[in-house]
Every structure is written in structure tokens, then in C-alpha cells.
Amino acid sequence: ARSVELVSPLSSRAFAEALEERLSAYGYSLEDASMRDELAAALASAPEAMPLFEFALTRLWDEADHVHRKVGRAALARIGGIGGALEAHAEQTLRKLTAELGPRVAEDATRAVLIALTTPSGTRARRTMDELAREAKLSATAASPDRMLLTSILGALGNARLVVSEEGRFTLAHESLLQQWPRLRDWLVASRQRREL
């Protein structure tokens, strides 16, 4: 109450140290020092870097060479790099939904749900199931998703950790999705004027 403490974003150096600390705690290391510096620079320059940092490291860990305890460039390439990790994961989730529900239904309904999880100005929103159903109906370009379809899509997005639920409200798990997933960005831009009106 007596003072204000400003918390600044992490620098490239701080990200580099955090990477090495986290990996060495489990006896792992990066392929080389230049990879560490490249990763740290990418993270420091990314908007909303902390959620992206967490997500990218989780994906890198899944792809690591667990026999030699190394995280290499090949693993980084497989996840699409730091910026591409979230996009690749989101696109893969959409492909799975498409396989399950059919191309047109999956894309239209998922677009409606994801748009409903944002505000007209393009930030994350927290919605109950009823609010989500109402918002998705307004943002749907074709037939709006019914309750069963809505539950299915939320389940798939939740399992993929793209959407989280807390106290009966749903929201996007990562603010980074709004910057790092071009498809979602395009959907939001295309719907913005109509939603604002």
C-alpha cells in the first residue's frame, strides 16, 4: 500500500537464463548456445510472451530427444518455431474437428465459437454457456451451432488447451492466440465491423 513496484517484461537475457534453468533442472540442455540466444530473442520480441513461452516450451519438451536429454533445432522445426508453435497446434486442432464434424460445419461453428470468446474490439472475453450460445448465434455466418455442437467444439478446444473453463465461464487460454494464429486474426477482422454495429 505504501509503494508501487513496476514489473517490466523479461529481456532476451532473462529468457535465455530461464530456458537454461528450466532445462537443467531436469538434466536437459539446448543443442547449442546460439539456439538459446535465438529462442530468447524470439520470446522477448513476441507480444504476450509469457503464455507463448509456456506453450512453446511444453511443445518443445514433447519433441525433445529424451535419450540424449537434448532439445535440438529439429524439435524446434517440428513445432513450427516459437511463433508458429501455437498456430500449428491450433490448426491441427481445427483439422481434427473438421475430420470429426465435416469441413463446413467444423469451420463455421468453430469460427462462431472463437469469435464469441472475444470482444468486438478483439480482446478475450469470458462467457457462460448461455452467453456463448447467444454470441455464437450472432457471429455465425451460416447456421449457428446448436447446444450439442457447441459442447463438442468447446470440449475439443478445451482438450487442446486452447480454451479454458473456470467457474462456469469459458475463455481463450492464450492471449497469444489473438496475435499468433492468422486464421483467428482474419476471422476477427472480418467480423469486427458487423459486431461493433
N, C-alpha and C positions, 0 to 999 in steps of 0.2 A: 504493500500500500504506500510505502514511502519512496519508492523509486521505480523507474521504468527500465527494463532490460530489453534492448533491441536484439533480435535474433536474426542474423544475416544468413543468406543461403551459403551452402558449402562451396568452397573453392575447389578447383581441379586437384590441388594438392591434398585437401581434406578427403575428397572422394578416393584418390589413389591410396591414401593411408587406410581408409575404411575398407576398401576392396582387399588389400593385403591382410588386414587384421581379421576380417571375416573368414577368408580362405585359410589362413594359417592356423586359426583356432581349430580347424578340422584336419590339419596336416596337408592342405592343398596349396597349390600356387598357380599363378598365371603362366602361360607359355614363356613370356619374356617381359622385360621392363617396358619395352615400347608398347606392348599390348595394354599394360596397366595404364600408361600415360594416355593412350588413345581412348580407352574406356572412360577414364576420369574426365578428359576434355569433353567427350560426348555428353556425359552426365551433367557436367557443370553448365553446358550451354543449352540443355533441354529445359523447356518450361515445365513446371511441376515436376522437378527432377526426382524428388524423394519417392513418390509412388512408382515412377518409371524405374528407378534404381532397384527398388524392392522386387518389382516384377521381372526385370531383366536378369537380376542375379538368380532368382528362382528358376527361370528358364535355362540360364547358363549352367546351373547346378545339375539340372536334369540331363543336360547334354555333355557333362564333364567326362573325362577319362578317369573312371573310378579305380582302375587297376593301377595307373601310374600317378594318381592324385594330381592331375593337371587339368586346367581349364585352358583350352587352346583356341586358336583362330578358327579352326574347323567348326568347333562348337558355336562360336560367335556367328559364323556364316550360316549355320543351320537354323539359328533362331532369327536371322534377318538383321543382325546388328542390334545395337541398343534401341535406336529409333524404330526399327522395324519389328522388334520382338512383340510389342503389343498389337501392332497392326496385323502381323502374321497370325497371331493367336486369335484375334477377333474374326479374321477372315476364315480361319479354319473352323471356328465355332459356327459361323454362318453357313459354311458348306455342309456341316453335319446336319444343321437344321433343314437345309434345302433337301438333303437326301431323305430325311425323315418325313417332311411335310410337303415336299414338292416345291419346285423353283418359285413359282409366282406367289403362292401362299406364304412361304417362308420369308421371302424378301419383303413383301408388302407388310405383313404382320410384324416382323422384327423391326422394320423401319418405324412403323407406328408406335411400337412399344418404346424404342430407344428415344424417339423424338419426345414422347410423353414423359420420359425421365429427365427432360431438360426444360429450362425456362425459355420463353420466346427470345430472350437475349443470348441464349446459348450456354448457360451455366447448368450445373447439376441441380436437379430437383428431387425432393423426397416425396413419394406418393404412396397412398394406401392402395389396395387392390381396386377399390371402387373409383378412386380418383384416376387411377391408371386406365381403367376400362373406359371412363368418360373421356380422358385426354387422348387415348389411342383412337377412339372413335372419331374425334375431331381431326386428328392428324393423318388418318388413313386416307390413301388416295383411291383405293378400291374398297372392297368390303372390309369393314372394321373387324378386328379379331374378337371372337366370342370368348366367354369366360374360360372355357376349356383350352382353347388355343393360347390364350393369354397365360394361363398357368403353365402350359407346356413350354412356351418360349421363356418365361421367367425361370423355370426350372433349368433349362439348358444354359441360359446366360448365367445363372447362379452357380451351376456346376463348373462352368468355365471361369468363375471368379470375375466376371465382367459386371455383374450386378450383385449387390448385397441387400440383405433384408435385416432390418433392425426395428424391433418394437412395432411390427406390422406395417412398416414403411419400406419401400424399395428405392434404391438409388444406384447410379453408376458407381462401380467400385473404384474406378480410377479417373480423376480429373484429366489425366493424360490422354484418355480415350478421345476427348474432345479435340486435342491437338494432333495426336499421333495416328488416328485412324481416318484416312482420307475419305472413305465411304461415308462414315458418320458425319464428318465435316460437311460433305456435299449435301447430304440429306438435310442437315440443319440449315444450311444456306438457302436451299431450295424452298424450305417450308417457312422461313423466318417472316417474310412479309405477310403471308396469309395468317400466321399465328399472331403477329402483332396487331393486325386489323381485327 
